[in-house]
Amino acid sequence: MKIKLEIEVEGEKGQDECGVLAIRASRGNISADLMVGLMSLQHRGQESAGMATFDGAKIHNHRSMGLVSEVFDEPRLESLPGSIGIAHVRYSTTGESAAQNAQPLPIETKAGRFVVGLNGNLVNYHSLRADLEARGYSFSTTTDTECLGYLLAEEMNGGVKDAFTACGNIMKLLDGAYCFVVLMENGEVVVMRDPTGFRPLCIGKRGDADVVASETTALDALEAKFVRYVQPGEVLLLDGGMKSKIVGASPRVAHCMFEWVYVARPDSVVEGKSVIDVREKFGEELSAIYLDLKSRLDVVVPIPDSGRSAAYAYSRATGVRLAEALQKNRYVHRTFIMPGGEKRKRMVKLKLNVIAPLVAGKRVALVDDSIVRGTTMRRIVERVREAGAKEVHLLITCPAIISPCFMGVDFPTFEELATPGKTVERLRRELNVDSLNYMTHEGLARCIGLPKDKLCMACINGDYPLKTKPDIRSPRRCD
């Protein structure tokens, strides 16, 4: 009989804030397609979901708390007619987790109505909001999406008719990571990506329909052909065709390396780099960096699910046997991205079981993508030791996270992190492991296949590619 020891897994990982989707077809109803695409982006946000459609006369919008499958059923989809629409899944970074913050967010202006969905985090949100409030704008949410919407409203109210000019003016004011989609009341769709290119955004084509999505998995789910990525600083206008223009520039492009490490789905391709291929290279790279470790190991154990690809590759490269000794309960929803430290402590988000015979009396290497807060890793190590492991070693595919993220991944304060101010040896002792083996900065970039200066590595080196350098010890998420 196999003995299983139960582990409770808290909200340990850094979560990306949102996923966005836009479809513009010439006919038919696309609400079901929006739901399909949105479900393939569910990993990017599980607090709320929403979609807005245009039927040729007006915008229909529905947004609510919950998973995509909970928010939308057949009657609800039927209430969202039209061949043009945008959709959104949310995990809160700026703004609390609440129904009024769900998106797409409706914005009313003197010049008309529109709805907007944002994937990103504006680091200068507080100052932008204060300025807008001083000019008479009243906020009904705590999100930076509303702030962005009012900036667009300012352009429209001021008589700017051209989307490229309006977005170019807005881009000059914004600092941070943002990919946004806007559905205008005339059925036009406006798409913009920040000039640094922090978050991914891609374009697909299915018949005469244009599709824009946060990840290529959404294109795959919709059977849309990948066309290209939206360029940093680019604005798209979908108005029966597709017009595009680069309206902003940045001193550097800096794609978030954490997309490949953890955030993106394994079957996505981000900036031309297959996520699963990159994660397998992480395992191979770790085997080359820590050559002597393999002689000290009996089994390699992936921490599901994000450590699996690297663990398999490490096992192949070293010949150390792979053991799936940590089993995930598939009937527990992937709800560990619920926000708030107290909720993480209070609620069991996910459960892992240690299959004791696979680790008892053995020297075990646990493989995971990152150590952010460290609380869950301590618990896993403790349970693996309780199951009888002789030694426990850690292989981590991301270098040590030493700084908060202000660009949309949910470790926004210095105090939350496990690593800052600690040597690897000190953290090794705190985690109670026999060795702690991190990926190197050079190895990370080599595996991704992009130069270090094309990646945002702020959380591992403190170099923020922003207009304003944040105080990393500030407890605030933004400025």
C-alpha positions in Angstrom: 0.0 0.0 0.0 1.2 3.5 -0.8 1.1 5.9 2.1 0.3 9.5 1.2 1.0 12.5 3.4 -1.1 15.5 2.7 0.3 19.0 2.1 -1.7 22.2 2.0 -0.4 24.6 -0.6 -0.8 28.3 -0.1 -0.7 31.1 -2.6 3.0 31.0 -3.0 3.8 32.0 -6.5 3.9 35.3 -8.1 0.8 35.7 -10.3 0.3 37.7 -13.4 -2.5 40.2 -13.2 -4.8 39.6 -16.2 -5.4 38.2 -19.7 -7.0 40.1 -22.6 -8.7 39.0 -25.8 -10.3 40.8 -28.7 -12.1 39.4 -31.8 -13.5 41.4 -34.7 -15.4 39.3 -37.3 -17.7 40.5 -40.1 -20.7 38.4 -39.1 -22.2 36.0 -36.6 -22.0 36.0 -32.8 -18.6 35.6 -31.2 -19.5 35.4 -27.5 -18.9 31.7 -27.5 -15.6 32.2 -29.2 -14.7 34.8 -26.6 -15.5 32.3 -23.9 -13.3 29.6 -25.5 -10.4 32.0 -25.9 -10.8 33.4 -22.4 -10.8 29.9 -20.8 -7.4 29.3 -22.4 -6.2 32.4 -20.6 -7.7 31.4 -17.3 -4.3 30.8 -15.7 -3.6 34.6 -16.0 -6.4 35.5 -13.6 -9.1 33.7 -11.7 -10.8 36.4 -9.6 -13.2 37.7 -12.2 -14.1 37.4 -15.9 -16.0 39.5 -18.4 -16.7 40.2 -22.0 -18.3 43.0 -24.0 -19.8 42.6 -27.5 -21.1 45.0 -30.2 -24.1 44.0 -32.3 -24.0 46.8 -34.8 -26.1 49.2 -32.7 -24.8 49.0 -29.1 -22.4 47.5 -26.6 -23.4 44.6 -24.4 -21.3 44.0 -21.4 -21.2 41.4 -18.6 -18.5 41.0 -15.9 -18.6 39.2 -12.6 -16.5 37.5 -9.9 -15.5 33.9 -10.6 -13.9 31.6 -13.2 -14.9 31.9 -16.8 -17.1 28.8 -16.6 -18.8 30.2 -13.6 -19.5 33.7 -15.0 -20.8 32.6 -18.4 -23.4 30.0 -19.3 -25.4 29.6 -22.5 -28.2 32.0 -21.6 -25.6 34.6 -20.6 -23.7 34.1 -23.9 -27.0 34.5 -25.8 -27.4 37.9 -24.1 -24.1 39.1 -25.6 -24.8 39.3 -29.4 -22.5 40.6 -32.0 -19.5 39.8 -34.2 -17.1 42.2 -32.4 -16.0 41.9 -28.8 -13.3 42.0 -26.1 -12.9 39.8 -23.0 -10.8 39.8 -19.8 -9.8 37.7 -16.9 -8.4 39.4 -13.8 -6.1 38.9 -10.9 -5.8 42.1 -8.9 -2.5 44.0 -8.6 -3.6 47.7 -8.4 -7.1 47.6 -6.9 -8.8 45.2 -4.6 -10.5 42.0 -5.5 -14.1 43.2 -5.9 -17.0 43.0 -8.4 -16.8 46.7 -9.3 -13.1 46.1 -10.4 -14.0 43.3 -12.8 -13.5 44.1 -16.5 -14.1 45.1 -19.3 -14.8 48.3 -17.5 -17.4 50.7 -19.0 -16.4 54.3 -19.3 -18.9 57.1 -20.0 -17.7 60.3 -21.7 -19.2 63.4 -23.3 -17.9 62.0 -26.6 -19.4 58.6 -26.2 -19.2 55.3 -24.3 -16.6 52.6 -24.5 -15.3 49.6 -22.5 -11.7 48.7 -21.7 -9.7 45.8 -20.4 -6.1 46.0 -19.1 -3.4 43.5 -18.6 -0.7 45.3 -16.7 0.1 47.6 -13.8 0.6 51.4 -14.0 3.4 52.3 -11.5 2.4 56.0 -11.6 -1.3 55.2 -11.0 -1.6 57.2 -7.8 -0.3 60.4 -9.3 -2.3 60.0 -12.5 -5.5 59.4 -10.4 -4.9 62.4 -8.2 -4.4 64.6 -11.2 -7.7 63.3 -12.8 -9.6 63.7 -9.5 -8.3 67.3 -9.3 -9.8 67.9 -12.7 -13.2 66.6 -11.6 -13.2 62.9 -12.5 -15.0 60.7 -10.0 -13.7 57.1 -9.6 -16.0 54.2 -9.0 -13.3 51.6 -8.8 -9.8 51.2 -7.3 -8.2 50.0 -10.6 -5.7 51.6 -12.8 -7.9 50.5 -15.7 -10.4 53.3 -14.8 -7.5 55.7 -14.7 -6.4 54.7 -18.2 -10.1 54.9 -19.4 -10.4 58.5 -18.2 -7.2 59.4 -19.9 -8.7 58.1 -23.2 -11.9 60.0 -22.4 -9.9 63.2 -22.0 -8.6 62.8 -25.5 -12.0 62.1 -26.9 -13.6 64.9 -25.0 -10.9 67.2 -26.3 -11.8 66.5 -29.8 -9.1 64.0 -30.8 -10.7 61.6 -33.3 -7.7 59.6 -34.3 -7.0 56.6 -32.2 -3.3 56.6 -32.9 -2.9 60.3 -31.8 -5.0 59.7 -28.7 -3.0 56.6 -27.7 0.3 58.3 -28.5 -0.7 61.2 -26.1 -1.7 58.7 -23.4 1.5 56.7 -23.8 3.6 59.8 -22.9 1.8 59.9 -19.5 2.0 56.2 -18.6 4.7 54.4 -16.7 4.6 50.7 -16.3 3.4 47.6 -18.0 0.2 47.7 -20.0 -1.6 45.8 -22.8 -5.1 47.1 -23.2 -8.1 46.5 -25.5 -10.9 49.0 -26.0 -14.3 48.4 -27.6 -15.7 51.7 -28.9 -19.4 52.4 -29.2 -19.1 52.4 -33.0 -17.7 48.9 -33.0 -14.0 49.8 -33.5 -11.5 47.9 -31.4 -8.3 49.7 -30.2 -5.3 47.7 -28.9 -2.1 49.1 -27.4 1.0 47.6 -26.0 3.5 49.5 -23.8 6.8 50.6 -25.5 8.9 48.4 -23.2 6.9 45.3 -24.1 6.7 43.8 -20.6 3.6 41.6 -21.2 3.0 39.4 -24.3 0.4 40.2 -26.9 -0.2 38.4 -30.2 -2.2 38.7 -33.3 -4.1 35.9 -35.1 -6.4 35.4 -38.1 -9.3 33.0 -38.6 -11.0 33.5 -41.9 -11.9 37.2 -42.0 -11.8 37.6 -38.2 -8.9 39.4 -36.5 -7.9 38.0 -33.1 -5.7 39.7 -30.5 -4.8 37.8 -27.3 -2.3 37.8 -24.4 -1.0 34.4 -25.3 -0.8 32.1 -28.4 -2.8 29.4 -26.5 -5.9 31.5 -27.1 -5.2 31.5 -30.8 -4.8 27.8 -30.7 -8.1 27.3 -28.9 -9.9 29.4 -31.5 -8.1 27.7 -34.4 -6.8 31.1 -35.4 -3.5 31.3 -37.4 -0.7 33.1 -35.6 0.3 36.2 -37.6 2.7 38.1 -35.4 3.2 39.8 -32.0 2.0 43.3 -31.3 5.2 45.4 -31.2 6.2 47.4 -28.1 4.7 50.9 -28.5 2.3 49.7 -31.2 -1.4 50.6 -31.5 -3.8 48.6 -33.6 -7.2 49.8 -34.9 -9.6 47.0 -35.9 -12.3 48.7 -38.0 -13.1 46.1 -40.7 -9.5 45.8 -41.4 -6.4 46.2 -39.3 -4.4 49.4 -39.2 -1.3 49.7 -37.1 1.2 52.4 -36.0 4.1 52.6 -33.6 3.2 55.6 -31.5 5.7 55.3 -28.6 9.3 54.4 -28.0 11.3 53.2 -25.0 15.1 53.3 -24.3 14.9 49.5 -24.3 12.7 46.6 -24.8 12.4 44.4 -21.7 10.1 41.4 -21.9 9.2 39.9 -18.4 11.4 36.8 -17.9 8.8 35.5 -15.5 6.5 34.8 -18.4 8.8 31.9 -19.4 9.6 30.9 -15.8 6.1 30.6 -14.5 3.3 32.8 -15.8 2.7 31.7 -19.4 1.1 28.3 -20.2 3.6 25.7 -21.3 2.0 25.4 -24.7 2.3 29.1 -25.4 5.0 30.7 -27.6 6.1 34.0 -26.1 8.2 36.4 -28.4 9.0 33.4 -30.6 10.2 31.2 -27.8 8.3 28.1 -26.9 7.6 28.1 -23.2 7.9 24.4 -22.7 11.2 24.3 -24.7 12.6 27.1 -22.5 11.6 25.3 -19.3 13.2 22.1 -20.5 16.4 24.0 -21.2 16.2 25.2 -17.6 16.6 21.6 -16.4 19.4 21.0 -18.8 21.2 24.2 -17.7 20.9 23.3 -14.0 22.4 19.9 -14.7 25.4 21.6 -16.4 25.8 24.2 -13.7 25.7 21.8 -10.8 27.7 18.9 -12.2 28.6 17.4 -8.9 25.1 17.3 -7.5 23.9 14.3 -9.6 26.2 11.9 -7.7 24.4 12.9 -4.5 20.9 12.1 -5.8 18.7 9.1 -6.0 15.6 10.7 -7.4 14.4 13.9 -9.0 10.9 15.0 -8.0 9.0 17.8 -9.8 6.8 20.2 -7.8 3.7 20.2 -9.9 3.0 21.7 -12.2 5.6 24.4 -12.9 8.6 22.3 -12.0 7.7 19.4 -14.2 9.3 20.3 -17.6 12.6 21.2 -16.0 12.6 18.1 -13.8 12.1 15.8 -16.7 14.9 17.5 -18.7 17.2 17.3 -15.6 16.5 13.6 -15.2 17.2 13.0 -18.9 20.5 15.0 -18.8 21.8 13.4 -15.6 20.4 9.9 -15.7 18.9 10.4 -12.2 15.6 8.7 -11.9 12.5 10.9 -12.0 9.8 10.1 -9.4 6.4 11.8 -9.4 6.3 11.7 -5.7 4.2 14.8 -5.3 0.7 14.3 -6.5 -1.7 17.1 -7.1 -5.4 16.8 -6.3 -7.0 17.4 -9.7 -10.4 18.0 -8.1 -9.3 21.1 -6.3 -9.6 24.3 -8.5 -6.5 26.1 -9.3 -7.5 28.9 -6.9 -4.2 29.7 -5.2 -4.0 33.0 -7.0 -6.7 34.4 -4.7 -5.2 37.6 -3.3 -4.2 38.5 0.2 -1.8 36.9 2.7 -4.5 36.3 5.3 -6.6 34.3 2.8 -3.5 32.3 1.9 -3.0 31.4 5.5 -6.7 30.8 6.2 -7.7 28.7 3.2 -6.5 25.5 1.6 -6.1 26.5 -2.0 -4.5 23.4 -3.3 -3.4 20.0 -1.9 -0.3 17.9 -2.7 0.3 14.4 -1.5 3.7 13.0 -0.9 3.9 9.3 -2.0 6.2 8.2 0.8 7.6 5.0 -0.8 9.1 7.0 -3.6 11.2 9.2 -1.3 11.7 7.1 1.8 15.4 6.5 2.4 16.4 8.4 -0.7 18.4 11.5 -1.6 15.8 13.7 -3.2 16.1 16.7 -5.5 12.9 18.8 -5.6 12.6 21.0 -8.8 10.5 24.1 -8.8 10.4 27.3 -10.9 11.0 29.9 -8.1 11.0 30.8 -4.5 8.9 33.9 -3.9 7.6 33.9 -0.3 9.1 30.6 0.8 6.2 29.5 3.0 5.0 26.7 0.8 8.5 25.5 0.0 9.2 25.1 3.7 6.0 23.0 4.2 6.8 20.8 1.2 10.4 20.1 2.4 9.1 19.3 5.9 6.6 16.8 4.5 9.1 15.2 2.2 11.4 14.7 5.2 8.5 13.3 7.3 8.0 10.8 4.5 11.5 9.5 5.1 13.8 11.3 2.7 17.4 10.9 3.7 18.4 14.2 2.0 16.5 17.0 0.3 18.0 19.3 -2.3 16.4 22.1 -4.2 16.9 23.0 -7.9 15.2 26.3 -8.8 14.9 27.4 -12.4 14.7 31.1 -11.6 17.6 33.0 -9.9 16.9 34.3 -6.4 14.1 36.9 -6.3 15.5 39.9 -4.4 13.2 42.8 -5.4 9.5 43.4 -5.7 7.7 43.6 -9.1 5.8 46.8 -9.9 5.0 45.7 -13.4 2.1 43.3 -12.7 3.4 40.1 -11.1 2.1 39.8 -7.6 5.1 40.2 -5.3 4.9 44.0 -5.0 6.5 44.6 -1.6 10.0 43.9 -0.3 8.7 42.4 2.9 6.9 39.6 1.1 10.0 38.0 -0.4 12.0 35.1 1.1 15.4 36.1 -0.2 16.3 39.8 0.2 19.1 40.4 2.6 19.9 36.7 3.0 22.7 34.7 1.7 21.9 31.4 -0.1 23.4 29.6 2.9 21.0 31.3 5.3 18.0 30.6 3.2 19.2 27.0 2.8 19.2 26.6 6.5 15.8 28.3 6.9 14.3 25.9 4.3 16.0 23.0 6.0 17.5 21.6 2.8 20.9 20.0 2.1 21.6 22.2 -0.8 19.9 25.2 -2.6 20.8 25.5 -6.2 19.6 28.5 -8.2 19.7 29.2 -11.9 22.2 31.9 -12.8 21.3 35.1 -14.6 23.4 34.2 -17.6 21.8 30.7 -17.7 18.3 32.1 -17.5 18.9 34.4 -20.5 20.7 31.7 -22.4 17.7 29.3 -22.0 15.1 31.9 -23.0 17.2 32.7 -26.0 17.2 36.5 -25.7 20.0 38.9 -24.6 19.8 40.0 -20.9 19.3 43.6 -22.0 16.1 42.5 -23.8 14.6 41.0 -20.7 13.1 42.6 -17.6 15.0 41.0 -14.7 14.2 43.6 -12.1 13.0 41.1 -9.6 16.4 39.3 -9.7 18.8 42.3 -10.2 16.9 45.4 -9.0 17.2 47.1 -12.4 13.8 48.5 -13.3 13.3 49.5 -16.9 10.8 52.3 -15.9 10.7 56.0 -16.4 10.7 56.5 -12.6 12.8 54.2 -10.5 10.6 52.9 -7.6 11.7 52.6 -4.0 11.9 48.8 -3.7 11.4 49.0 0.1 8.2 50.9 -0.2 5.1 48.9 0.9 3.1 50.6 -1.8 2.4 48.8 -5.1 2.8 51.9 -7.2 4.1 55.5 -6.9 
